């Protein structure tokens, strides 16, 4: 296992790692902080071996940001994410289907899922991720081709 966090470098480029270095890459709530999620995902696929897997979680824009941008719950967010919408309220929205398609020649999508089963809709805006059981995310799983 090779943990990676801000002190370890730029998660967008993963420049310190050669191609096909890892069997598995797991990213939980990192992609929304990076300059270019498309470039980041391309590099993440790059460092995974053929046949290896990527599991990525990002916050869902409607469940987490709840229609407000810039983020009131995390000032470091640069992007919002949706599984797919023809039009989003967010000026920095990324369709996960487009993101996954951008690496489709190198990785196949095994799963794209909205994790919302424990989200409680209500009249007041709140960061439900502060509750240890609430889910407000999109998870996608890729397998590198080759």
N, CA, C and O atoms as a GROMACS GRO file, in nm:
protein
  584
    1UNK      N    1   0.084  -0.117   0.000
    1UNK     CA    2   0.000   0.000   0.000
    1UNK      C    3   0.089   0.124   0.000
    1UNK      O    4   0.189   0.131   0.072
    2UNK      N    5   0.052   0.222  -0.083
    2UNK     CA    6   0.125   0.347  -0.093
    2UNK      C    7   0.028   0.462  -0.073
    2UNK      O    8  -0.034   0.508  -0.169
    3UNK      N    9   0.014   0.511   0.050
    3UNK     CA   10  -0.076   0.625   0.071
    3UNK      C   11  -0.021   0.750   0.003
    3UNK      O   12   0.100   0.766  -0.013
    4UNK      N   13  -0.111   0.838  -0.036
    4UNK     CA   14  -0.072   0.960  -0.106
    4UNK      C   15  -0.162   1.071  -0.058
    4UNK      O   16  -0.285   1.059  -0.063
    5UNK      N   17  -0.102   1.181  -0.012
    5UNK     CA   18  -0.180   1.297   0.031
    5UNK      C   19  -0.103   1.422  -0.009
    5UNK      O   20   0.006   1.413  -0.065
    6UNK      N   21  -0.158   1.538   0.019
    6UNK     CA   22  -0.102   1.666  -0.027
    6UNK      C   23   0.049   1.678  -0.006
    6UNK      O   24   0.119   1.724  -0.097
    7UNK      N   25   0.103   1.640   0.109
    7UNK     CA   26   0.249   1.653   0.126
    7UNK      C   27   0.331   1.564   0.030
    7UNK      O   28   0.451   1.586   0.013
    8UNK      N   29   0.266   1.464  -0.031
    8UNK     CA   30   0.336   1.371  -0.121
    8UNK      C   31   0.350   1.423  -0.263
    8UNK      O   32   0.418   1.360  -0.345
    9UNK      N   33   0.288   1.536  -0.293
    9UNK     CA   34   0.301   1.593  -0.428
    9UNK      C   35   0.166   1.624  -0.489
    9UNK      O   36   0.064   1.631  -0.421
   10UNK      N   37   0.168   1.643  -0.619
   10UNK     CA   38   0.050   1.681  -0.694
   10UNK      C   39  -0.027   1.556  -0.737
   10UNK      O   40   0.021   1.478  -0.819
   11UNK      N   41  -0.145   1.538  -0.680
   11UNK     CA   42  -0.225   1.419  -0.711
   11UNK      C   43  -0.277   1.421  -0.854
   11UNK      O   44  -0.319   1.318  -0.906
   12UNK      N   45  -0.276   1.537  -0.918
   12UNK     CA   46  -0.321   1.543  -1.057
   12UNK      C   47  -0.221   1.474  -1.149
   12UNK      O   48  -0.262   1.402  -1.240
   13UNK      N   49  -0.094   1.496  -1.127
   13UNK     CA   50   0.009   1.444  -1.218
   13UNK      C   51   0.069   1.311  -1.175
   13UNK      O   52   0.108   1.230  -1.259
   14UNK      N   53   0.077   1.287  -1.045
   14UNK     CA   54   0.144   1.168  -0.993
   14UNK      C   55   0.279   1.148  -1.061
   14UNK      O   56   0.318   1.036  -1.095
   15UNK      N   57   0.350   1.258  -1.079
   15UNK     CA   58   0.475   1.259  -1.156
   15UNK      C   59   0.582   1.167  -1.098
   15UNK      O   60   0.670   1.120  -1.171
   16UNK      N   61   0.578   1.142  -0.970
   16UNK     CA   62   0.682   1.058  -0.909
   16UNK      C   63   0.663   0.909  -0.936
   16UNK      O   64   0.749   0.828  -0.901
   17UNK      N   65   0.549   0.874  -0.997
   17UNK     CA   66   0.521   0.732  -1.023
   17UNK      C   67   0.529   0.700  -1.171
   17UNK      O   68   0.473   0.773  -1.254
   18UNK      N   69   0.598   0.590  -1.205
   18UNK     CA   70   0.607   0.550  -1.346
   18UNK      C   71   0.476   0.488  -1.394
   18UNK      O   72   0.389   0.453  -1.314
   19UNK      N   73   0.463   0.474  -1.523
   19UNK     CA   74   0.348   0.408  -1.582
   19UNK      C   75   0.334   0.266  -1.526
   19UNK      O   76   0.434   0.201  -1.497
   20UNK      N   77   0.210   0.220  -1.512
   20UNK     CA   78   0.179   0.083  -1.473
   20UNK      C   79   0.246   0.041  -1.340
   20UNK      O   80   0.289  -0.073  -1.326
   21UNK      N   81   0.253   0.131  -1.246
   21UNK     CA   82   0.318   0.106  -1.117
   21UNK      C   83   0.230   0.028  -1.019
   21UNK      O   84   0.280  -0.053  -0.941
   22UNK      N   85   0.098   0.052  -1.023
   22UNK     CA   86   0.008  -0.003  -0.921
   22UNK      C   87  -0.096  -0.099  -0.979
   22UNK      O   88  -0.136  -0.087  -1.094
   23UNK      N   89  -0.137  -0.194  -0.896
   23UNK     CA   90  -0.246  -0.285  -0.932
   23UNK      C   91  -0.382  -0.219  -0.908
   23UNK      O   92  -0.481  -0.258  -0.969
   24UNK      N   93  -0.386  -0.120  -0.819
   24UNK     CA   94  -0.513  -0.066  -0.770
   24UNK      C   95  -0.491   0.078  -0.730
   24UNK      O   96  -0.388   0.112  -0.670
   25UNK      N   97  -0.586   0.164  -0.762
   25UNK     CA   98  -0.583   0.302  -0.716
   25UNK      C   99  -0.720   0.335  -0.657
   25UNK      O  100  -0.822   0.315  -0.722
   26UNK      N  101  -0.720   0.386  -0.535
   26UNK     CA  102  -0.844   0.428  -0.470
   26UNK      C  103  -0.832   0.575  -0.436
   26UNK      O  104  -0.736   0.618  -0.372
   27UNK      N  105  -0.930   0.653  -0.479
   27UNK     CA  106  -0.934   0.796  -0.449
   27UNK      C  107  -1.069   0.830  -0.390
   27UNK      O  108  -1.173   0.807  -0.451
   28UNK      N  109  -1.068   0.886  -0.271
   28UNK     CA  110  -1.191   0.926  -0.206
   28UNK      C  111  -1.188   1.076  -0.183
   28UNK      O  112  -1.112   1.126  -0.099
   29UNK      N  113  -1.270   1.146  -0.256
   29UNK     CA  114  -1.289   1.291  -0.239
   29UNK      C  115  -1.160   1.370  -0.255
   29UNK      O  116  -1.122   1.451  -0.171
   30UNK      N  117  -1.093   1.343  -0.366
   30UNK     CA  118  -0.972   1.416  -0.404
   30UNK      C  119  -0.992   1.492  -0.534
   30UNK      O  120  -0.948   1.606  -0.547
   31UNK      N  121  -1.057   1.430  -0.630
   31UNK     CA  122  -1.068   1.484  -0.765
   31UNK      C  123  -1.129   1.625  -0.768
   31UNK      O  124  -1.091   1.706  -0.852
   32UNK      N  125  -1.221   1.654  -0.678
   32UNK     CA  126  -1.286   1.786  -0.675
   32UNK      C  127  -1.192   1.898  -0.632
   32UNK      O  128  -1.225   2.016  -0.646
   33UNK      N  129  -1.076   1.862  -0.579
   33UNK     CA  130  -0.978   1.961  -0.534
   33UNK      C  131  -0.872   1.993  -0.639
   33UNK      O  132  -0.794   2.087  -0.622
   34UNK      N  133  -0.868   1.917  -0.747
   34UNK     CA  134  -0.760   1.930  -0.845
   34UNK      C  135  -0.796   2.028  -0.956
   34UNK      O  136  -0.913   2.056  -0.982
   35UNK      N  137  -0.692   2.081  -1.022
   35UNK     CA  138  -0.710   2.180  -1.129
   35UNK      C  139  -0.790   2.125  -1.245
   35UNK      O  140  -0.881   2.191  -1.296
   36UNK      N  141  -0.757   2.004  -1.288
   36UNK     CA  142  -0.817   1.947  -1.407
   36UNK      C  143  -0.851   1.800  -1.382
   36UNK      O  144  -0.763   1.715  -1.392
   37UNK      N  145  -0.976   1.770  -1.351
   37UNK     CA  146  -1.012   1.631  -1.322
   37UNK      C  147  -0.988   1.536  -1.440
   37UNK      O  148  -0.961   1.418  -1.420
   38UNK      N  149  -0.999   1.587  -1.563
   38UNK     CA  150  -0.977   1.502  -1.680
   38UNK      C  151  -0.829   1.462  -1.691
   38UNK      O  152  -0.797   1.346  -1.718
   39UNK      N  153  -0.739   1.558  -1.671
   39UNK     CA  154  -0.596   1.528  -1.673
   39UNK      C  155  -0.559   1.436  -1.557
   39UNK      O  156  -0.478   1.345  -1.572
   40UNK      N  157  -0.619   1.461  -1.442
   40UNK     CA  158  -0.590   1.377  -1.325
   40UNK      C  159  -0.631   1.232  -1.351
   40UNK      O  160  -0.552   1.141  -1.327
   41UNK      N  161  -0.753   1.212  -1.400
   41UNK     CA  162  -0.797   1.075  -1.423
   41UNK      C  163  -0.709   1.006  -1.527
   41UNK      O  164  -0.679   0.887  -1.514
   42UNK      N  165  -0.668   1.078  -1.629
   42UNK     CA  166  -0.578   1.020  -1.730
   42UNK      C  167  -0.447   0.974  -1.665
   42UNK      O  168  -0.396   0.867  -1.698
   43UNK      N  169  -0.394   1.054  -1.574
   43UNK     CA  170  -0.271   1.015  -1.505
   43UNK      C  171  -0.294   0.901  -1.408
   43UNK      O  172  -0.207   0.815  -1.390
   44UNK      N  173  -0.410   0.899  -1.345
   44UNK     CA  174  -0.439   0.789  -1.254
   44UNK      C  175  -0.449   0.657  -1.330
   44UNK      O  176  -0.401   0.554  -1.283
   45UNK      N  177  -0.510   0.661  -1.447
   45UNK     CA  178  -0.514   0.541  -1.531
   45UNK      C  179  -0.372   0.504  -1.574
   45UNK      O  180  -0.338   0.386  -1.579
   46UNK      N  181  -0.291   0.603  -1.604
   46UNK     CA  182  -0.153   0.579  -1.648
   46UNK      C  183  -0.074   0.498  -1.547
   46UNK      O  184   0.004   0.410  -1.586
   47UNK      N  185  -0.091   0.525  -1.418
   47UNK     CA  186  -0.008   0.459  -1.316
   47UNK      C  187  -0.061   0.322  -1.274
   47UNK      O  188   0.003   0.254  -1.194
   48UNK      N  189  -0.176   0.282  -1.328
   48UNK     CA  190  -0.232   0.150  -1.296
   48UNK      C  191  -0.193   0.050  -1.405
   48UNK      O  192  -0.194   0.083  -1.524
   49UNK      N  193  -0.159  -0.071  -1.363
   49UNK     CA  194  -0.122  -0.177  -1.456
   49UNK      C  195  -0.243  -0.224  -1.537
   49UNK      O  196  -0.356  -0.214  -1.489
   50UNK      N  197  -0.220  -0.274  -1.658
   50UNK     CA  198  -0.330  -0.334  -1.734
   50UNK      C  199  -0.399  -0.442  -1.651
   50UNK      O  200  -0.333  -0.527  -1.590
   51UNK      N  201  -0.531  -0.438  -1.651
   51UNK     CA  202  -0.609  -0.530  -1.569
   51UNK      C  203  -0.635  -0.479  -1.428
   51UNK      O  204  -0.716  -0.535  -1.355
   52UNK      N  205  -0.565  -0.371  -1.390
   52UNK     CA  206  -0.583  -0.313  -1.258
   52UNK      C  207  -0.708  -0.226  -1.250
   52UNK      O  208  -0.769  -0.194  -1.352
   53UNK      N  209  -0.745  -0.191  -1.130
   53UNK     CA  210  -0.870  -0.120  -1.105
   53UNK      C  211  -0.848   0.017  -1.043
   53UNK      O  212  -0.750   0.040  -0.972
   54UNK      N  213  -0.942   0.107  -1.073
   54UNK     CA  214  -0.948   0.238  -1.009
   54UNK      C  215  -1.087   0.251  -0.947
   54UNK      O  216  -1.188   0.223  -1.012
   55UNK      N  217  -1.091   0.292  -0.822
   55UNK     CA  218  -1.217   0.319  -0.753
   55UNK      C  219  -1.210   0.464  -0.709
   55UNK      O  220  -1.122   0.503  -0.632
   56UNK      N  221  -1.304   0.544  -0.759
   56UNK     CA  222  -1.300   0.689  -0.735
   56UNK      C  223  -1.433   0.735  -0.679
   56UNK      O  224  -1.539   0.700  -0.730
   57UNK      N  225  -1.426   0.814  -0.572
   57UNK     CA  226  -1.546   0.876  -0.514
   57UNK      C  227  -1.532   1.026  -0.522
   57UNK      O  228  -1.427   1.082  -0.491
   58UNK      N  229  -1.640   1.091  -0.563
   58UNK     CA  230  -1.648   1.238  -0.568
   58UNK      C  231  -1.782   1.279  -0.508
   58UNK      O  232  -1.876   1.200  -0.511
   59UNK      N  233  -1.792   1.400  -0.454
   59UNK     CA  234  -1.922   1.443  -0.400
   59UNK      C  235  -2.021   1.472  -0.512
   59UNK      O  236  -1.986   1.533  -0.613
   60UNK      N  237  -2.145   1.429  -0.493
   60UNK     CA  238  -2.250   1.464  -0.589
   60UNK      C  239  -2.290   1.609  -0.566
   60UNK      O  240  -2.314   1.650  -0.453
   61UNK      N  241  -2.296   1.688  -0.674
   61UNK     CA  242  -2.320   1.832  -0.661
   61UNK      C  243  -2.455   1.867  -0.599
   61UNK      O  244  -2.464   1.965  -0.525
   62UNK      N  245  -2.557   1.789  -0.626
   62UNK     CA  246  -2.689   1.821  -0.571
   62UNK      C  247  -2.700   1.782  -0.424
   62UNK      O  248  -2.763   1.852  -0.345
   63UNK      N  249  -2.640   1.670  -0.387
   63UNK     CA  250  -2.648   1.624  -0.250
   63UNK      C  251  -2.550   1.696  -0.158
   63UNK      O  252  -2.581   1.723  -0.042
   64UNK      N  253  -2.431   1.727  -0.210
   64UNK     CA  254  -2.331   1.791  -0.124
   64UNK      C  255  -2.340   1.943  -0.130
   64UNK      O  256  -2.360   2.008  -0.027
   65UNK      N  257  -2.325   2.001  -0.248
   65UNK     CA  258  -2.327   2.148  -0.261
   65UNK      C  259  -2.468   2.204  -0.249
   65UNK      O  260  -2.487   2.318  -0.206
   66UNK      N  261  -2.567   2.125  -0.287
   66UNK     CA  262  -2.708   2.160  -0.273
   66UNK      C  263  -2.744   2.292  -0.341
   66UNK      O  264  -2.814   2.376  -0.285
   67UNK      N  265  -2.692   2.309  -0.463
   67UNK     CA  266  -2.731   2.423  -0.545
   67UNK      C  267  -2.657   2.552  -0.517
   67UNK      O  268  -2.697   2.657  -0.568
   68UNK      N  269  -2.552   2.548  -0.438
   68UNK     CA  270  -2.478   2.670  -0.403
   68UNK      C  271  -2.332   2.657  -0.447
   68UNK      O  272  -2.265   2.558  -0.416
   69UNK      N  273  -2.286   2.758  -0.521
   69UNK     CA  274  -2.144   2.765  -0.561
   69UNK      C  275  -2.098   2.908  -0.551
   69UNK      O  276  -2.172   2.998  -0.591
   70UNK      N  277  -1.978   2.934  -0.498
   70UNK     CA  278  -1.879   2.841  -0.448
   70UNK      C  279  -1.929   2.762  -0.326
   70UNK      O  280  -2.025   2.800  -0.259
   71UNK      N  281  -1.861   2.653  -0.301
   71UNK     CA  282  -1.901   2.563  -0.195
   71UNK      C  283  -1.901   2.635  -0.060
   71UNK      O  284  -1.807   2.706  -0.024
   72UNK      N  285  -2.008   2.615   0.013
   72UNK     CA  286  -2.014   2.669   0.149
   72UNK      C  287  -1.966   2.567   0.251
   72UNK      O  288  -1.943   2.601   0.367
   73UNK      N  289  -1.951   2.441   0.207
   73UNK     CA  290  -1.908   2.336   0.299
   73UNK      C  291  -1.760   2.303   0.288
   73UNK      O  292  -1.702   2.248   0.381
   74UNK      N  293  -1.698   2.336   0.174
   74UNK     CA  294  -1.555   2.311   0.156
   74UNK      C  295  -1.500   2.412   0.055
   74UNK      O  296  -1.521   2.398  -0.065
   75UNK      N  297  -1.432   2.513   0.104
   75UNK     CA  298  -1.380   2.621   0.020
   75UNK      C  299  -1.271   2.574  -0.076
   75UNK      O  300  -1.236   2.647  -0.169
   76UNK      N  301  -1.219   2.455  -0.057
   76UNK     CA  302  -1.112   2.404  -0.144
   76UNK      C  303  -1.166   2.329  -0.266
   76UNK      O  304  -1.088   2.286  -0.351
   77UNK      N  305  -1.296   2.312  -0.277
   77UNK     CA  306  -1.353   2.245  -0.395
   77UNK      C  307  -1.340   2.336  -0.517
   77UNK      O  308  -1.375   2.454  -0.512
   78UNK      N  309  -1.289   2.278  -0.626
   78UNK     CA  310  -1.276   2.350  -0.753
   78UNK      C  311  -1.379   2.306  -0.856
   78UNK      O  312  -1.403   2.375  -0.954
   79UNK      N  313  -1.441   2.190  -0.834
   79UNK     CA  314  -1.536   2.132  -0.928
   79UNK      C  315  -1.650   2.068  -0.853
   79UNK      O  316  -1.636   2.029  -0.737
   80UNK      N  317  -1.764   2.057  -0.921
   80UNK     CA  318  -1.876   1.977  -0.872
   80UNK      C  319  -1.896   1.863  -0.971
   80UNK      O  320  -1.849   1.869  -1.085
   81UNK      N  321  -1.966   1.759  -0.928
   81UNK     CA  322  -1.983   1.640  -1.012
   81UNK      C  323  -2.128   1.594  -1.010
   81UNK      O  324  -2.199   1.604  -0.910
   82UNK      N  325  -2.169   1.542  -1.124
   82UNK     CA  326  -2.300   1.480  -1.140
   82UNK      C  327  -2.280   1.356  -1.225
   82UNK      O  328  -2.187   1.350  -1.306
   83UNK      N  329  -2.366   1.256  -1.208
   83UNK     CA  330  -2.354   1.138  -1.294
   83UNK      C  331  -2.372   1.183  -1.438
   83UNK      O  332  -2.289   1.153  -1.524
   84UNK      N  333  -2.482   1.254  -1.466
   84UNK     CA  334  -2.501   1.316  -1.596
   84UNK      C  335  -2.619   1.411  -1.589
   84UNK      O  336  -2.724   1.378  -1.534
   85UNK      N  337  -2.600   1.529  -1.645
   85UNK     CA  338  -2.709   1.627  -1.664
   85UNK      C  339  -2.684   1.698  -1.795
   85UNK      O  340  -2.569   1.726  -1.830
   86UNK      N  341  -2.790   1.728  -1.866
   86UNK     CA  342  -2.777   1.810  -1.987
   86UNK      C  343  -2.734   1.951  -1.950
   86UNK      O  344  -2.661   2.016  -2.024
   87UNK      N  345  -2.781   1.999  -1.835
   87UNK     CA  346  -2.748   2.133  -1.787
   87UNK      C  347  -2.741   2.132  -1.635
   87UNK      O  348  -2.828   2.075  -1.569
   88UNK      N  349  -2.638   2.193  -1.581
   88UNK     CA  350  -2.622   2.199  -1.436
   88UNK      C  351  -2.633   2.343  -1.387
   88UNK      O  352  -2.605   2.437  -1.462
   89UNK      N  353  -2.673   2.358  -1.264
   89UNK     CA  354  -2.673   2.490  -1.199
   89UNK      C  355  -2.531   2.536  -1.169
   89UNK      O  356  -2.506   2.655  -1.153
   90UNK      N  357  -2.436   2.442  -1.162
   90UNK     CA  358  -2.298   2.473  -1.122
   90UNK      C  359  -2.215   2.516  -1.243
   90UNK      O  360  -2.215   2.448  -1.345
   91UNK      N  361  -2.143   2.627  -1.231
   91UNK     CA  362  -2.057   2.671  -1.342
   91UNK      C  363  -1.931   2.585  -1.359
   91UNK      O  364  -1.859   2.600  -1.458
   92UNK      N  365  -1.905   2.496  -1.264
   92UNK     CA  366  -1.785   2.412  -1.270
   92UNK      C  367  -1.821   2.263  -1.265
   92UNK      O  368  -1.743   2.180  -1.217
   93UNK      N  369  -1.940   2.231  -1.315
   93UNK     CA  370  -1.989   2.094  -1.309
   93UNK      C  371  -1.916   2.004  -1.408
   93UNK      O  372  -1.885   2.044  -1.520
   94UNK      N  373  -1.890   1.882  -1.364
   94UNK     CA  374  -1.830   1.778  -1.447
   94UNK      C  375  -1.926   1.659  -1.450
   94UNK      O  376  -1.963   1.606  -1.345
   95UNK      N  377  -1.967   1.618  -1.570
   95UNK     CA  378  -2.045   1.496  -1.585
   95UNK      C  379  -1.951   1.377  -1.573
   95UNK      O  380  -1.855   1.364  -1.649
   96UNK      N  381  -1.978   1.290  -1.477
   96UNK     CA  382  -1.892   1.174  -1.458
   96UNK      C  383  -1.892   1.084  -1.582
   96UNK      O  384  -1.791   1.022  -1.613
   97UNK      N  385  -2.005   1.078  -1.653
   97UNK     CA  386  -2.007   0.997  -1.775
   97UNK      C  387  -1.908   1.051  -1.879
   97UNK      O  388  -1.844   0.973  -1.948
   98UNK      N  389  -1.895   1.184  -1.890
   98UNK     CA  390  -1.796   1.244  -1.981
   98UNK      C  391  -1.654   1.217  -1.932
   98UNK      O  392  -1.564   1.189  -2.011
   99UNK      N  393  -1.636   1.227  -1.801
   99UNK     CA  394  -1.504   1.203  -1.741
   99UNK      C  395  -1.457   1.060  -1.769
   99UNK      O  396  -1.344   1.038  -1.811
  100UNK      N  397  -1.545   0.965  -1.744
  100UNK     CA  398  -1.511   0.824  -1.769
  100UNK      C  399  -1.489   0.800  -1.918
  100UNK      O  400  -1.397   0.727  -1.956
  101UNK      N  401  -1.570   0.860  -2.003
  101UNK     CA  402  -1.554   0.844  -2.148
  101UNK      C  403  -1.419   0.898  -2.195
  101UNK      O  404  -1.365   0.850  -2.294
  102UNK      N  405  -1.366   0.998  -2.126
  102UNK     CA  406  -1.238   1.058  -2.168
  102UNK      C  407  -1.121   0.961  -2.157
  102UNK      O  408  -1.017   0.982  -2.220
  103UNK      N  409  -1.136   0.855  -2.077
  103UNK     CA  410  -1.030   0.754  -2.066
  103UNK      C  411  -1.078   0.619  -2.120
  103UNK      O  412  -1.016   0.516  -2.095
  104UNK      N  413  -1.188   0.621  -2.193
  104UNK     CA  414  -1.250   0.498  -2.242
  104UNK      C  415  -1.164   0.414  -2.333
  104UNK      O  416  -1.184   0.293  -2.342
  105UNK      N  417  -1.068   0.475  -2.399
  105UNK     CA  418  -0.977   0.397  -2.484
  105UNK      C  419  -0.875   0.321  -2.400
  105UNK      O  420  -0.811   0.228  -2.449
  106UNK      N  421  -0.858   0.360  -2.273
  106UNK     CA  422  -0.758   0.298  -2.184
  106UNK      C  423  -0.818   0.224  -2.066
  106UNK      O  424  -0.750   0.143  -2.003
  107UNK      N  425  -0.945   0.252  -2.035
  107UNK     CA  426  -1.008   0.188  -1.919
  107UNK      C  427  -1.156   0.167  -1.945
  107UNK      O  428  -1.222   0.252  -2.006
  108UNK      N  429  -1.208   0.054  -1.900
  108UNK     CA  430  -1.351   0.028  -1.915
  108UNK      C  431  -1.423   0.057  -1.784
  108UNK      O  432  -1.372   0.030  -1.676
  109UNK      N  433  -1.542   0.113  -1.796
  109UNK     CA  434  -1.624   0.142  -1.679
  109UNK      C  435  -1.693   0.014  -1.633
  109UNK      O  436  -1.763  -0.051  -1.710
  110UNK      N  437  -1.674  -0.020  -1.507
  110UNK     CA  438  -1.742  -0.134  -1.450
  110UNK      C  439  -1.865  -0.091  -1.370
  110UNK      O  440  -1.962  -0.166  -1.357
  111UNK      N  441  -1.860   0.033  -1.318
  111UNK     CA  442  -1.971   0.080  -1.236
  111UNK      C  443  -1.967   0.232  -1.224
  111UNK      O  444  -1.860   0.291  -1.209
  112UNK      N  445  -2.083   0.293  -1.230
  112UNK     CA  446  -2.103   0.433  -1.194
  112UNK      C  447  -2.228   0.435  -1.108
  112UNK      O  448  -2.336   0.396  -1.154
  113UNK      N  449  -2.216   0.479  -0.982
  113UNK     CA  450  -2.330   0.471  -0.891
  113UNK      C  451  -2.340   0.597  -0.805
  113UNK      O  452  -2.241   0.647  -0.754
  114UNK      N  453  -2.462   0.646  -0.792
  114UNK     CA  454  -2.491   0.754  -0.700
  114UNK      C  455  -2.514   0.693  -0.562
  114UNK      O  456  -2.606   0.612  -0.544
  115UNK      N  457  -2.432   0.732  -0.466
  115UNK     CA  458  -2.444   0.681  -0.329
  115UNK      C  459  -2.527   0.781  -0.249
  115UNK      O  460  -2.476   0.884  -0.204
  116UNK      N  461  -2.653   0.751  -0.232
  116UNK     CA  462  -2.745   0.846  -0.170
  116UNK      C  463  -2.842   0.781  -0.072
  116UNK      O  464  -2.934   0.847  -0.023
  117UNK      N  465  -2.824   0.654  -0.044
  117UNK     CA  466  -2.922   0.579   0.034
  117UNK      C  467  -2.944   0.633   0.175
  117UNK      O  468  -3.053   0.619   0.230
  118UNK      N  469  -2.844   0.694   0.233
  118UNK     CA  470  -2.859   0.746   0.369
  118UNK      C  471  -2.871   0.899   0.371
  118UNK      O  472  -2.871   0.959   0.478
  119UNK      N  473  -2.882   0.960   0.254
  119UNK     CA  474  -2.902   1.106   0.248
  119UNK      C  475  -3.046   1.137   0.291
  119UNK      O  476  -3.140   1.070   0.248
  120UNK      N  477  -3.060   1.238   0.375
  120UNK     CA  478  -3.192   1.277   0.424
  120UNK      C  479  -3.227   1.415   0.368
  120UNK      O  480  -3.173   1.515   0.414
  121UNK      N  481  -3.317   1.420   0.269
  121UNK     CA  482  -3.355   1.551   0.216
  121UNK      C  483  -3.435   1.628   0.322
  121UNK      O  484  -3.515   1.572   0.397
  122UNK      N  485  -3.411   1.756   0.323
  122UNK     CA  486  -3.481   1.837   0.422
  122UNK      C  487  -3.483   1.982   0.381
  122UNK      O  488  -3.419   2.021   0.284
  123UNK      N  489  -3.556   2.062   0.455
  123UNK     CA  490  -3.570   2.203   0.419
  123UNK      C  491  -3.443   2.285   0.443
  123UNK      O  492  -3.422   2.386   0.376
  124UNK      N  493  -3.360   2.244   0.537
  124UNK     CA  494  -3.240   2.322   0.570
  124UNK      C  495  -3.117   2.261   0.503
  124UNK      O  496  -3.098   2.140   0.503
  125UNK      N  497  -3.032   2.348   0.445
  125UNK     CA  498  -2.905   2.302   0.389
  125UNK      C  499  -2.813   2.262   0.504
  125UNK      O  500  -2.805   2.330   0.605
  126UNK      N  501  -2.745   2.149   0.485
  126UNK     CA  502  -2.650   2.103   0.586
  126UNK      C  503  -2.551   2.009   0.518
  126UNK      O  504  -2.584   1.941   0.421
  127UNK      N  505  -2.430   2.006   0.570
  127UNK     CA  506  -2.328   1.912   0.523
  127UNK      C  507  -2.354   1.780   0.592
  127UNK      O  508  -2.309   1.757   0.705
  128UNK      N  509  -2.425   1.693   0.524
  128UNK     CA  510  -2.459   1.565   0.585
  128UNK      C  511  -2.340   1.470   0.594
  128UNK      O  512  -2.349   1.367   0.661
  129UNK      N  513  -2.230   1.502   0.527
  129UNK     CA  514  -2.113   1.415   0.537
  129UNK      C  515  -2.046   1.427   0.674
  129UNK      O  516  -1.959   1.346   0.706
  130UNK      N  517  -2.085   1.524   0.753
  130UNK     CA  518  -2.034   1.533   0.890
  130UNK      C  519  -2.092   1.423   0.977
  130UNK      O  520  -2.039   1.392   1.083
  131UNK      N  521  -2.202   1.364   0.932
  131UNK     CA  522  -2.262   1.249   0.997
  131UNK      C  523  -2.190   1.125   0.945
  131UNK      O  524  -2.176   1.111   0.824
  132UNK      N  525  -2.144   1.036   1.032
  132UNK     CA  526  -2.063   0.923   0.984
  132UNK      C  527  -2.135   0.822   0.897
  132UNK      O  528  -2.071   0.732   0.841
  133UNK      N  529  -2.267   0.832   0.882
  133UNK     CA  530  -2.339   0.733   0.802
  133UNK      C  531  -2.399   0.790   0.674
  133UNK      O  532  -2.452   0.714   0.593
  134UNK      N  533  -2.394   0.920   0.654
  134UNK     CA  534  -2.458   0.979   0.535
  134UNK      C  535  -2.368   0.969   0.413
  134UNK      O  536  -2.247   0.990   0.421
  135UNK      N  537  -2.431   0.938   0.301
  135UNK     CA  538  -2.361   0.930   0.173
  135UNK      C  539  -2.415   1.038   0.080
  135UNK      O  540  -2.536   1.055   0.067
  136UNK      N  541  -2.323   1.108   0.016
  136UNK     CA  542  -2.359   1.215  -0.079
  136UNK      C  543  -2.262   1.211  -0.196
  136UNK      O  544  -2.211   1.315  -0.238
  137UNK      N  545  -2.234   1.094  -0.247
  137UNK     CA  546  -2.123   1.080  -0.341
  137UNK      C  547  -2.161   1.003  -0.466
  137UNK      O  548  -2.267   0.941  -0.476
  138UNK      N  549  -2.070   1.011  -0.562
  138UNK     CA  550  -2.074   0.929  -0.682
  138UNK      C  551  -1.950   0.841  -0.677
  138UNK      O  552  -1.840   0.889  -0.653
  139UNK      N  553  -1.970   0.713  -0.700
  139UNK     CA  554  -1.856   0.620  -0.705
  139UNK      C  555  -1.850   0.562  -0.846
  139UNK      O  556  -1.950   0.520  -0.902
  140UNK      N  557  -1.727   0.561  -0.901
  140UNK     CA  558  -1.711   0.492  -1.027
  140UNK      C  559  -1.590   0.400  -1.019
  140UNK      O  560  -1.489   0.432  -0.955
  141UNK      N  561  -1.602   0.286  -1.086
  141UNK     CA  562  -1.499   0.183  -1.086
  141UNK      C  563  -1.458   0.158  -1.229
  141UNK      O  564  -1.543   0.136  -1.316
  142UNK      N  565  -1.328   0.162  -1.254
  142UNK     CA  566  -1.272   0.138  -1.387
  142UNK      C  567  -1.174   0.021  -1.381
  142UNK      O  568  -1.112  -0.004  -1.278
  143UNK      N  569  -1.162  -0.050  -1.493
  143UNK     CA  570  -1.056  -0.151  -1.509
  143UNK      C  571  -0.972  -0.108  -1.628
  143UNK      O  572  -1.024  -0.083  -1.736
  144UNK      N  573  -0.842  -0.101  -1.607
  144UNK     CA  574  -0.753  -0.059  -1.714
  144UNK      C  575  -0.747  -0.168  -1.822
  144UNK      O  576  -0.732  -0.286  -1.794
  145UNK      N  577  -0.759  -0.122  -1.944
  145UNK     CA  578  -0.753  -0.214  -2.059
  145UNK      C  579  -0.609  -0.259  -2.082
  145UNK      O  580  -0.514  -0.202  -2.027
  146UNK      N  581  -0.597  -0.361  -2.163
  146UNK     CA  582  -0.461  -0.403  -2.201
  146UNK      C  583  -0.441  -0.545  -2.176
  146UNK      O  584  -0.333  -0.597  -2.202
   0.00000   0.00000   0.00000
